[in-house]
Amino acid sequence: MPTLLALTGSPSPHSRTAVVADHVLRRLTHAGFDTAHLAVRELPAADLLSARRGEPEIRRALEAVAQADGIIVATPVYKAAYTGLLKAFLDLLPQDGLAGKTVLPIATGGSLAHVLTLDYALRPVLAALGARHVTAGRFVLDSSVERGAGPGRLRPEAELDLFQAVDEFADALNAQTSAAPLATTAP
C-alpha cells in the first residue's frame, strides 16, 4: 500500500488547514494507506529560512517527502497565494523533489475569490517540482471548518466535496502503484 504524507503550511497552531488535512488523512488511513502529517511550522525556523538541509529535523522532513508515494499539500490562502512558510519548505526540495509522486493540493480561505489559488499559484510549483500527477485539488472555505476540542469538524457539504477529491487521489495512487511497465516483444 502506498505511503502518504500531508504537508501543511499554516503558521497557526490552531489551523483550519490542519483540521482539513487531518480529515483527509483519517479517510486515507481507513482506506488502508500508511499516512503521516508534517506541519511545516514545527520545523526549526532558522534552519528552514536559512535552507540548512543538513540539519536533523529538516533532513528528516525532506526524507519523508522523498519516501512518500503520495503527497497532500494543504495551505491557507494569504494574499491570493499559498503561505510563505510552505514556499520556504518547497524551496528546500530538489528540482525533481516530487518526481514520480501523486499530489493532492488543498487550500483553505475566507472567500471563494481565492479558489483559483490552487490552479494559478500552487499547481505550477508542484508541477515544476516534477510531480507525476497533480490531482484535482479542493478549496475549503474557512466557514466550513469548525475548530475546537477534538479533531475539529467540517460542514457535511464541504466534507462530501473534499472526500470526492480524496477518493480520486486514492484511485490515482492505486493506479500508479499497480501499473506495471508494458512488456515489449520483438515482432
Secondary structure, DSSP 8 states (H G I E B T S, - for coil): --EEEEEE----TT-HHHHHHHHHHHHHHHTT-EEEEEEGGGS-HHHHHTT-TTSHHHHHHHHHHHH-SEEEEEEE-BTTB--HHHHHHHHHS-TTTTBT-EEEEEEEES-GGGTTHIIIIIHHHHHHTTBSEE---EEEEGGGEE-SSSS-EE-HHHHHHHHHHHHHHHHHHHHHHH---------
